[in-house]
Amino acid sequence: MPNDVFSLAINDAGFFWSEEYLRRMNNRARRIFAFENELIKGARVLDIGARHGFWSWAAHKLGAQYTLGLEGRKESADRGHKLMSPYKHDWIIGNAFSLMPELAAKGETFDVILNLGFYYHIYDHAGMLKLMDALKPRLIVIDSEIDDADEPVIRVRKEKTWEPNNAIAEVEGQQYAPVGNPSRGAINLMAECYDYSVEWCDWSGLTEADGCEDYAVRRRFTCLLRKT
């Protein structure tokens, strides 16, 4: 796992991280980037649901050559502009389910795809995996709320679309969007169908000081998908 990636210097770009949030983000980064260094060195990285670009920023710190952030809300990308301005990074604003087929049609490929904090804000999880696969990644990283069950099921719920961390509206005036939490078993099954192996990252041994209670209680997980 990498050493600390983030520092409070990120606040120079207009953010307000506390020491506690910094610990959380560095603990997450250690699992999210728990793969061979050569996979990120010089890599083209797609950051789905990029928000302000924090994970794209981390990817550059670890040696990525280029990052592309897909973000549904322009205001989120605008806020991340100063943070990402020193790096070779682009934003595309819109619905990832519409944008990703356009990238594939142009022949775009990515070495690493980061699907972080996004997979539980969608309804069509298999469809998203298919879209990611079409971009020919060597590695897909998923970090998400995931139901801790071996049975392959998806727990469907709804989200308020006006909340900035939630799903975006897909039709005008839509106040709620259907989304779902996949189970570990569902991710294993879907990955197998697209010829990916799944490595579940070790979140054991956490303490209250780590700022990652949602991982400690097994409500949130991180996994690495590799083409077999």
N, C-alpha and C positions, 0 to 999 in steps of 0.2 A: 504494500500500500504506500502511496506517496506521503511525504511529510506534509505539513500544513501548506495549503495552496493559497488560502485567503488570508488577508490581513486587514486591519482597520484602515489601512490606506485607501481602501475602496470607498470610504466616506468622502474622500477628496473629489469624487465624481458626483457628489450630491446625495449620497445615501446616509442612513442613520443606523448603522449596525451597532449593536451593543456587544460587549464581551461574550455574553451568553449566546447570542445569535451567531457570533463568529465561531464559537466552539461547535455549535450544531452544524454549521456549514462545512467546517473542516472535517468533522466526523463523517458527514455524508460524503465528502469528496474522497476520503480514504477508501470507501467501499465502491463508489461510483467509478473511480479510476483504478480499481484493483485488477488491472490486467497488464500485460507486458508493455514496457515502455515503448518498444518499437512500433506498437500499433497507433500511438498518438503522435510520435515524432514525425513531423512533416505531413501529417494527415489532413485530408479534407473531412471536415466534421459538420454534420447536419444537426442542428439544435431545434427540436420540435417543441413548440410552446415555449419559446425562448424568454418571454417576458422582458426583463431588463438586460439580459445577456450575461448573467453571472456565470453560467456554466460554459458559455462560449469563452468568456474571459479566462476561466480556469483551464480550459483546453489549450488556449494559447500559452498560458504560463507553463504548461507541461510539454509544449513543443509543437502544437498543431500549426499547420501552415496556413489554413484558411478555414473560416467558419461561416455558415449560413444560418441565420435565425429565422424560423417561421413563427410569426406571432399574430394572433387574431386581433389584437388591440393596438392601434397606432400609438396611443398615448404611452403604452408600456415601452415600445421600441424607442420612441422619442426620448423618454427618460434615460434609456440606456445608451444614447448616442455618445455622450462624453466618455462613458466608461469604455466603449469599444472603439473609439476613434483612433487610438494608436495602432490598431491591429487590422489585418486583412480580413474584414468581416462585412457581410451584407445582411440586410433585413429584407424579408418579403412579408407584407401584411395581408392577411386573409385567412381563409379556412384551410387548414392543413390537408384535408381530404380533397380539396380542389387543387391546391398548389402542387402537391407531390406528383400527381399524374403529369402535370405540365413539365416538371423537372425531368421525369423519366422520359417523356416524349422528346425532350431536347438532348437526350443522351447523357444527362448529368449522373454522376456516380459519387458516392461518399465512402470513405474508409470506415468511419465510425458514425453511428447515429445515436444521439442522446435523446431519449424519450423520458424526460425527468419531470415528475409532478404533472404529467399530462394524461397518462393512460387511464386514470379513473375519472377523467372529465370528458370521456367519450362513450358512445354506445356501441359502435362497431369495432370491437377489438381485433377480430380476425381480419377485417378489412384494412385496418391500420397496419397490421403486420404484413399483409400482402403489399401494401404501398411501400413500406420500408424495404421489403425484400427486392422490389423492382429497382431500387437504387443501388443494389449490389454491394451492401456493406460487408466488411469482414467481421464487424462486431456491432451489435445493438445492445445498448444499456437501457434497461427499464428500471425506474425508481418510482414507486407508486403505492398508494393504499391498495392492498391486496388482501382478500379474505384468506385466512390461514386454514385452508381445507385442501385435502387431496382430491376430493370430488371435483370434476371439471364443471363448474357452474359460474354464472355471472349474476351478481345481486344488483338488480336494476333499481334505480332511484331517480330523483329529479334534483336539479340545481337551479338556483336563481341566476339568471343570465346577466343581471346588472352588477353582480359581485365581480370585482376585477380578477379574482383568482379562479373563477369558475368557467364553465363552458360558455362559448359565445352563442348569441342568438343566430339561428339559421334561417328564420323567416322574420319579416318585419313585425315588430311588436311582441315577439315571443318572450314571455316572462320567465318561463322555466324550460329547461332542456332535459331530455332523458339521457342519463349516463349510467355507468355501471362499474362496480368493483369486481374484477375477475378474481377467481380463486387461484391459488398456486397450481392446482391441478389443471385449471383451464389454460393457464399460460404454458404449462408443460405440454398439454395436448396440442394447442395451436402451434407452438414452436416445432413440434414433431411433424406436423402436417406441412410445414414449409422448410423442413430439413435443417432445423437448428437444434443444437444442444443447448441446455440451460444449466448455468452455474448459479446457484443461490448464494449470495454473499453472506458472510458470517457476521451477524449483528449481536452475538452473545457477549457477555462480559461488560455490558454497559452499566454505568452508575448514574445516579441522579444528576451529577455534575456535567454529564455529557450533552445534555440538551436534546436528547433523542428518545424521549419517552415513547413516542408512537412506534418506533422500531423495537424498543425493549419489550413492549406488550404485544408485539407481533401483529400490529395493525398496518404497518408499512414495511415494505421489503425492497431489496435491490437485487436484480439478476442480470447476468451477462449471457447474451445469446450469440452463439458462434455457428457459422455455416458448417454442416457436417460433410 
